[in-house]
Amino acid sequence: MKVAVVRETTPGERRVALTPDAVARLRPAGIEVLVESGAGERAWFPDSAYAEAGATIVSRDELLAGADAVVMVGRPDAALLAGLRPGQAVFGMLAPLTDPDLAVTLAGKGVTAVSLDGLPRTLSRAQQMDALTSQLNVAGYKAVLVAAAAYGRFFPLLITAAGTARPARVLVLGAGVAGLQAIGTARRLGAVVTGYDVRPSSKGEVESLGATFLELTSVTSAAGEGGYARELTDDERRAQQAELSGHIAAQDVVITTAQVPGRRPPLLVTEDTVKAMAAGSVIVDMAASELGGNVAGSVPGEEVVTGNGVTIIGASGLPATVPTAASTAFSRNMTALLLHMTGEGGLAIDPADEIQAGVVITHGGSVVHPATAALVADDTAGGTSQ
């Protein structure tokens, strides 16, 4: 089987789906690796490193003509979509729950689509394939560095001949993978850190990192399935926003990480709350996307300074800003999944396999992923009714 690594085309994307060390790991399984020229250079993996590892360097046209499976970090652009042919497979973070139309397009072309962000994260045997977790770890780390760079004071307590500088007060909203990494990183920089999550089970994890857990009375628990938080009701959301407001206003730095898979991120920091914060405060919204964000006024990929001097950073795409580490982690995840799905005759699709049931979105000309198929059916029904 020939697996091809494409050069990412999304603006600002510097990661690569497979690094040179993956080539040797895939070869014993009968997997030959093709690499589009320049695919890894923005993550500091030159073509020569891939060639030395045994990969073949090719052009985009050669890649599409020869590949059985195309692997990438993100989603195929229009040009790549046009070049895919029936029987090929594409692996990446395809986000089918937020864009089911892509799944329909791939199914229509007879392409097997495998989306790593659908991996069942509660399966212990799937942990080495969990790209979502590996990239959130990178993002949580970088979010704190971004906040520290924008904050006009020190994070740690400093006692000098010129006087004492108090430590920064940091609040992290959401104690999932990204939130816990942000808490740990902020603590290592010397900040006084508080963490909050709607899942009571996260209290121990927050406190184990040396942070204080913020307990609200308005929302006692919103634990959902698979380790995720469930979506709050409108009444719960309003009560949560009101109670959080006073705590947020007392912070120097706020980092928000709350997301619900396939849904608009919950609004945690309202416009009135931002207005109540002190000048010089910093908010990093890790949930900022085209769907919205956790912070009123955040813009994906942009830094906005409000009229009262609060800096709001729409921190989308943070893993791409740490490309070598993020690519190395993603490559290990991708390699593990490829090895899991490869049989003697090439790619072996098995709908009964728990891992494949989560990641295989299209196959045999159909959308086979249940949640994505339901969205497609809803869209179709809605279009028919109009």
C-alpha positions in Angstrom: 0.0 0.0 0.0 1.2 3.5 -0.9 0.6 6.2 1.7 1.1 9.8 0.5 1.9 12.8 2.7 0.6 16.1 1.3 1.9 19.6 1.9 -0.7 21.4 4.0 -2.3 24.5 2.3 -4.3 26.0 5.1 -3.0 29.5 5.8 -0.7 29.4 8.9 -0.6 25.6 9.0 3.0 24.4 9.5 2.5 20.8 10.7 3.0 17.7 8.6 1.0 14.4 9.0 4.0 12.0 9.0 7.6 12.8 10.1 10.6 10.9 8.7 10.8 8.5 11.6 7.4 7.1 10.7 8.7 5.8 7.4 10.7 3.0 9.1 7.8 2.1 11.4 5.4 1.7 8.4 7.7 -0.2 6.1 7.4 -3.6 7.9 3.7 -3.5 7.4 4.2 -3.2 3.6 3.4 0.5 3.5 5.5 2.6 1.1 5.5 6.3 1.9 5.3 9.0 -0.8 6.0 12.6 0.3 5.0 15.7 -1.6 8.1 17.9 -2.0 8.2 20.5 0.8 5.6 18.8 2.9 7.6 18.9 6.1 9.9 21.9 5.6 7.7 24.3 7.7 8.1 21.9 10.6 11.8 21.6 10.0 11.7 18.2 8.3 13.4 18.6 4.9 12.9 16.4 1.9 16.3 14.9 2.4 15.3 13.6 5.9 12.4 11.7 4.3 14.5 10.4 1.5 17.2 9.1 3.9 14.4 7.3 5.8 13.3 5.6 2.7 10.4 7.7 1.4 10.0 8.8 -2.2 9.7 12.5 -2.8 7.1 13.3 -5.5 5.0 16.2 -6.9 1.4 16.7 -6.1 0.3 15.2 -9.4 2.5 12.1 -8.9 1.2 11.8 -5.3 -2.4 11.7 -6.3 -1.8 9.3 -9.2 0.2 6.8 -7.1 -1.3 6.9 -3.6 -3.7 4.4 -2.1 -4.2 6.7 0.9 -3.5 10.4 1.4 -2.7 11.5 4.9 -2.9 15.1 6.1 -3.3 17.1 9.3 -6.3 19.1 8.3 -8.9 18.9 5.5 -8.5 18.6 1.8 -8.8 21.9 -0.1 -10.7 22.2 -3.4 -7.7 21.3 -5.6 -6.9 18.2 -3.5 -10.6 17.2 -3.5 -10.7 17.5 -7.3 -7.7 15.2 -7.7 -8.9 12.4 -5.5 -10.2 9.3 -7.3 -12.6 6.4 -6.4 -11.0 3.8 -4.2 -8.6 6.2 -2.6 -8.6 7.0 1.1 -8.0 10.3 2.9 -6.9 10.6 6.5 -7.0 13.8 8.5 -8.8 15.9 11.1 -11.8 16.3 8.8 -14.3 17.6 11.4 -17.3 15.9 9.8 -19.7 17.0 12.6 -19.1 20.7 11.8 -19.0 20.2 8.0 -21.0 17.2 6.9 -21.0 18.6 3.3 -17.4 17.5 3.0 -18.4 13.9 3.9 -21.1 14.0 1.2 -18.6 15.2 -1.3 -16.0 12.5 -0.4 -18.7 9.8 -0.4 -19.8 11.0 -3.9 -16.3 10.6 -5.2 -16.1 7.0 -3.8 -13.3 8.1 -1.4 -12.9 6.4 2.0 -12.6 9.3 4.6 -11.0 8.6 8.0 -11.2 11.4 10.5 -8.9 11.2 13.5 -11.0 13.6 15.6 -13.7 10.9 15.8 -11.5 8.5 17.7 -13.3 6.9 20.7 -11.1 8.5 23.4 -12.3 6.2 26.2 -10.8 3.1 24.6 -7.4 2.4 26.2 -6.1 0.7 23.0 -6.9 3.8 21.0 -4.8 6.2 23.2 -1.7 6.0 21.0 -3.9 7.1 18.0 -5.5 10.0 19.8 -4.5 13.0 17.7 -7.1 15.2 19.3 -5.4 14.8 22.8 -1.9 15.2 21.5 -2.7 18.4 19.7 -4.7 19.8 22.6 -1.7 19.2 24.8 0.4 21.4 22.5 -2.3 24.0 22.4 -2.8 24.3 26.1 1.0 24.8 26.6 1.2 27.4 23.9 -1.9 29.3 25.1 -0.1 30.2 28.3 2.9 31.4 26.4 0.7 33.6 24.2 -1.0 35.0 27.3 2.3 35.7 29.0 3.6 37.5 26.0 0.6 39.7 25.9 0.5 40.4 29.6 2.3 43.5 30.7 3.5 42.2 34.0 5.4 39.1 35.3 3.7 35.8 35.9 5.8 34.8 38.9 6.3 36.5 42.3 9.5 38.5 42.0 11.3 40.1 45.0 13.9 42.6 43.9 15.8 45.6 45.2 13.3 47.7 43.3 10.4 46.2 45.1 8.1 43.2 45.0 6.0 42.1 42.0 3.0 40.1 42.9 2.3 36.9 40.9 -0.3 37.0 38.1 -3.7 35.6 38.8 -4.7 33.1 36.1 -8.1 31.4 35.6 -8.4 28.5 33.2 -12.0 27.7 32.2 -12.3 24.1 31.2 -10.2 21.3 32.7 -9.9 18.9 29.8 -6.6 18.0 28.1 -5.9 21.6 26.9 -7.0 23.2 30.2 -5.0 20.9 32.4 -1.9 21.5 30.3 -2.5 25.3 30.5 -2.9 25.0 34.3 0.3 23.1 34.6 2.2 25.5 32.4 0.9 28.6 34.1 1.9 27.1 37.5 5.4 26.4 36.2 5.7 30.0 35.2 4.8 31.0 38.8 1.3 32.2 38.5 -1.5 31.7 41.1 -3.8 29.5 39.1 -7.5 28.6 39.4 -9.3 26.1 37.3 -12.9 25.5 36.6 -14.9 22.8 34.9 -18.6 21.8 34.9 -17.5 18.2 35.5 -17.0 17.6 39.3 -14.6 14.8 38.5 -12.0 17.3 37.2 -11.5 18.8 40.7 -8.9 16.3 41.7 -7.0 16.7 38.5 -6.9 20.5 38.8 -5.7 20.4 42.5 -3.1 17.8 41.6 -1.4 20.4 39.5 -1.2 22.9 42.4 -4.2 25.0 41.3 -7.4 25.9 43.1 -10.6 24.5 41.8 -13.4 27.0 41.4 -16.7 25.6 42.5 -19.9 27.2 41.3 -23.4 26.8 42.8 -25.3 27.6 39.6 -24.2 24.5 37.7 -23.3 21.6 40.0 -22.6 19.0 37.2 -22.7 18.8 33.5 -20.7 15.6 32.9 -21.5 14.0 29.6 -20.6 10.8 27.7 -17.1 9.8 26.7 -15.4 12.2 29.2 -16.8 15.3 27.6 -19.1 17.9 29.1 -22.7 17.9 28.0 -24.2 21.0 26.5 -25.8 23.2 29.2 -29.5 24.3 29.1 -30.2 27.9 28.4 -31.1 28.5 32.1 -27.9 26.8 33.3 -25.8 28.8 30.8 -27.2 32.1 32.0 -26.7 31.2 35.7 -23.2 30.1 34.9 -22.3 33.3 33.1 -23.7 35.4 35.9 -21.7 33.6 38.6 -18.5 33.4 36.6 -18.5 37.1 35.9 -17.4 38.2 39.4 -14.6 35.6 39.4 -13.4 36.5 35.9 -13.2 40.2 36.7 -10.7 39.6 39.5 -8.3 37.8 37.2 -5.2 39.1 35.3 -5.3 36.3 32.7 -8.2 34.1 31.6 -7.8 31.1 29.3 -10.9 29.5 28.0 -10.9 26.0 26.5 -14.6 24.8 26.7 -15.9 23.1 23.6 -18.8 20.7 22.8 -18.0 18.3 19.8 -19.9 19.4 16.7 -21.6 22.3 18.5 -21.1 26.0 19.0 -18.7 26.6 21.9 -20.5 27.8 25.0 -20.2 31.6 25.7 -18.5 31.9 29.1 -17.2 35.4 29.1 -19.8 38.0 28.2 -19.3 41.5 26.9 -20.3 42.9 30.3 -17.8 40.7 32.0 -15.0 41.9 29.7 -16.0 45.5 30.5 -15.6 44.7 34.3 -12.0 43.5 33.9 -9.1 45.7 34.7 -7.0 47.4 32.0 -4.1 45.2 31.0 -5.9 42.0 31.6 -5.6 39.2 28.9 -8.1 36.7 27.7 -7.0 33.8 25.4 -10.0 32.1 23.8 -8.9 28.7 22.7 -12.3 27.8 21.4 -12.4 30.7 18.9 -13.6 29.4 15.5 -15.9 30.2 12.7 -18.7 28.6 14.9 -18.0 31.2 17.7 -16.0 31.1 20.9 -16.1 31.2 24.6 -15.5 35.0 24.7 -17.7 37.8 23.4 -15.7 39.8 20.9 -13.0 37.2 20.2 -12.0 36.8 16.5 -10.2 33.6 15.4 -6.5 34.3 14.7 -6.7 37.9 15.8 -5.8 40.0 18.9 -8.3 42.6 19.9 -7.8 45.3 22.5 -11.1 46.6 23.9 -12.0 50.1 24.9 -11.2 49.4 28.5 -7.8 48.0 27.7 -8.5 44.2 27.8 -6.6 42.1 25.3 -8.7 39.3 23.7 -6.8 36.8 21.7 -8.7 34.4 19.4 -6.2 31.6 19.7 -7.2 29.3 16.8 -4.5 27.0 15.3 -2.1 27.0 18.3 -0.6 23.6 17.5 0.6 24.9 14.2 2.7 27.4 16.0 4.7 24.6 17.7 5.1 22.7 14.4 8.0 20.3 15.2 6.5 19.0 18.5 3.0 19.0 17.2 3.9 17.2 14.0 6.0 14.6 15.9 3.0 13.8 18.2 0.5 13.8 15.3 2.8 11.5 13.2 2.8 8.9 16.0 -1.0 9.0 16.2 -1.3 8.7 12.4 1.2 5.9 12.2 -0.6 3.9 14.9 -3.9 4.3 13.2 -2.5 3.3 9.8 -0.9 0.2 11.3 -4.2 -0.7 13.0 -6.2 -0.3 9.7 -3.8 -2.1 7.4 -4.2 -5.7 6.4 -2.3 -8.0 4.0 -4.1 -6.5 1.0 -3.8 -2.9 2.0 -6.4 -0.8 3.9 -8.8 -3.1 5.7 -12.1 -1.5 6.6 -14.0 -3.2 9.4 -17.2 -1.6 10.5 -17.4 -3.9 13.5 -14.1 -2.6 14.9 -14.8 0.0 17.7 -12.0 2.3 16.6 -12.9 2.3 12.9 -16.6 2.8 13.8 -15.5 6.2 15.3 -13.1 7.3 12.6 -14.4 5.9 9.2 -16.7 8.6 7.9 -17.3 7.5 4.3 -16.8 4.2 2.5 -18.1 2.5 -0.6 -19.8 5.6 -1.8 -21.8 6.2 1.4 -21.6 8.3 4.6 -21.2 5.4 7.1 -20.4 7.3 10.3 -23.8 7.3 12.3 -23.6 10.9 13.7 -22.4 12.4 10.4 -25.1 10.4 8.5 -27.7 11.8 10.8 -26.6 15.4 10.2 -26.6 14.7 6.4 -30.2 13.3 6.7 -31.3 16.3 8.7 -29.8 18.7 6.1 -31.5 16.8 3.3 -34.8 16.8 5.0 -34.6 20.5 5.7 -33.8 21.2 2.1 -36.7 19.1 0.9 -39.2 20.9 3.2 -38.2 24.2 1.8 
